[in-house]
Amino acid sequence: MDVLYIGGLAVFAALTYALIAGCGKLMQYRRVDQNATGARS
Protein backbone atom coordinates (compact mmCIF):
# COMPACT_ATOMS: atom_id res chain seq x y z
CA MET A 1 0.00 0.00 0.00
CA ASP A 2 2.71 2.44 0.99
CA VAL A 3 4.80 1.50 -2.07
CA LEU A 4 1.85 2.14 -4.39
CA TYR A 5 1.15 5.48 -2.70
CA ILE A 6 4.78 6.59 -2.96
CA GLY A 7 4.98 5.38 -6.56
CA GLY A 8 1.82 7.27 -7.51
CA LEU A 9 3.09 10.38 -5.77
CA ALA A 10 6.40 10.16 -7.64
CA VAL A 11 4.63 9.71 -10.99
CA PHE A 12 2.33 12.66 -10.24
CA ALA A 13 5.30 14.83 -9.26
CA ALA A 14 7.20 13.83 -12.42
CA LEU A 15 4.20 14.63 -14.64
CA THR A 16 3.67 17.98 -12.92
CA TYR A 17 7.37 18.86 -13.30
CA ALA A 18 7.34 17.83 -16.98
CA LEU A 19 4.22 19.94 -17.56
CA ILE A 20 5.76 23.03 -15.93
CA ALA A 21 9.09 22.56 -17.74
CA GLY A 22 7.30 22.04 -21.07
CA CYS A 23 5.19 25.17 -20.61
CA GLY A 24 8.29 27.19 -19.71
CA LYS A 25 10.13 26.01 -22.81
CA LEU A 26 7.11 26.76 -25.01
CA MET A 27 6.84 30.27 -23.59
CA GLN A 28 10.58 30.84 -24.16
CA TYR A 29 10.39 29.62 -27.77
CA ARG A 30 7.32 31.76 -28.42
CA ARG A 31 9.05 34.82 -26.96
CA VAL A 32 12.17 34.19 -29.08
CA ASP A 33 10.03 33.73 -32.20
CA GLN A 34 8.13 36.95 -31.54
CA ASN A 35 11.20 39.05 -30.72
CA ALA A 36 13.55 37.85 -33.45
CA THR A 37 12.06 35.67 -36.16
CA GLY A 38 14.82 33.78 -38.00
CA ALA A 39 17.60 35.45 -36.04
CA ARG A 40 18.42 32.27 -34.09
CA SER A 41 18.58 29.11 -36.19
C-alpha positions as CSV (number, residue, x, y, z in Angstrom):
1,M,0.0,0.0,0.0
2,D,2.7,2.4,1.0
3,V,4.8,1.5,-2.1
4,L,1.8,2.1,-4.4
5,Y,1.1,5.5,-2.7
6,I,4.8,6.6,-3.0
7,G,5.0,5.4,-6.6
8,G,1.8,7.3,-7.5
9,L,3.1,10.4,-5.8
10,A,6.4,10.2,-7.6
11,V,4.6,9.7,-11.0
12,F,2.3,12.7,-10.2
13,A,5.3,14.8,-9.3
14,A,7.2,13.8,-12.4
15,L,4.2,14.6,-14.6
16,T,3.7,18.0,-12.9
17,Y,7.4,18.9,-13.3
18,A,7.3,17.8,-17.0
19,L,4.2,19.9,-17.6
20,I,5.8,23.0,-15.9
21,A,9.1,22.6,-17.7
22,G,7.3,22.0,-21.1
23,C,5.2,25.2,-20.6
24,G,8.3,27.2,-19.7
25,K,10.1,26.0,-22.8
26,L,7.1,26.8,-25.0
27,M,6.8,30.3,-23.6
28,Q,10.6,30.8,-24.2
29,Y,10.4,29.6,-27.8
30,R,7.3,31.8,-28.4
31,R,9.1,34.8,-27.0
32,V,12.2,34.2,-29.1
33,D,10.0,33.7,-32.2
34,Q,8.1,36.9,-31.5
35,N,11.2,39.1,-30.7
36,A,13.6,37.9,-33.5
37,T,12.1,35.7,-36.2
38,G,14.8,33.8,-38.0
39,A,17.6,35.5,-36.0
40,R,18.4,32.3,-34.1
41,S,18.6,29.1,-36.2
